[in-house]
């Protein structure tokens, strides 16, 4: 019989981050997903760390430190502390943290979409292959092919929704299912156009974000954003393929307007029924994913912590 190391025992027996509640203690190996510098009111530096395992993530502070090289993303650490409530959100009050030198296997600490990557790819490819307009299908296929590995592994966001390995593809496939239902219910919608818009709307997240595991915003992401980046990608590939100009313009409009309003990041408001529907189903799927994340570990009859992107509201989990 194999004798487990102390580390293996801790990994197997400790409460996972996604199960932690206020008052619980953390004492385990975790990965640093994100690391940010800050400055306290007294002028002293500190770090905000997002610690994660395969079940979830939690925020903590390292006081009197600005060493983002030591506490860098993708580093494995042993951390201990108590989970507390800070302004309606759970946070780890750190007691101890130590870097595990030489550890490079981050796979056990990475949270993934609930659907395997292979199934996500098969599902999305099926919708693309069913696009009836040949020029539109050719353009969408080419854009996905050029970004294939990243498209099916990247998250859809850094933190708020579908922020997991293959989260982007999971988000897209869920939206495609919603789009299919909406097209059945409202036959005035152009199915090819809406499906193409769904597949392409967030594709430039693979440029906006740095990687699939510990994503941060790239320079292009910060200065341009994924909406304008995607409109440019459509233009470049469409010129190579000789795609009909109206098709190009319509798809660019869907991409540029899918945040709904200029104050929410759109270049302009939706001016096509398919663009309006894209905005709604994107919002629905993102919000439902945030609800799912907020309710993790919440007992029936209790409220979640406040969810900033959901208007900073707390939500009740019924006993029913």
Secondary structure, 3 states (H helix, E strand, C coil): CCCCCHHHHHHHHCCCHHHCCCCCEEEEEEEEEEEEEEECCCCCEEEEEEEEECCEEEEEEEECCCCCCCCCCCCEEEEEEEEEEECCEEEEEEEEEEECCCCCCCHHHCCECCCCHHHHHHHHHHHHHCCCCHHHHHHHHHHHHHCHHHHCCCCCCCCCCCCCECHHHHHHHHHHHHHHHHHHHCCCCCHHHHHHHHHHHCCCHHHHECCCCCCCECHHHHHCHHHHHHHHHHHHHHHHHCCCHHHHHHHHHHHHHCCCCHHHCCCCCCCCHHHHHHHHHHHHHHHHHHHHHHHCCCCCCCECCCEHHHCCECCECCCC
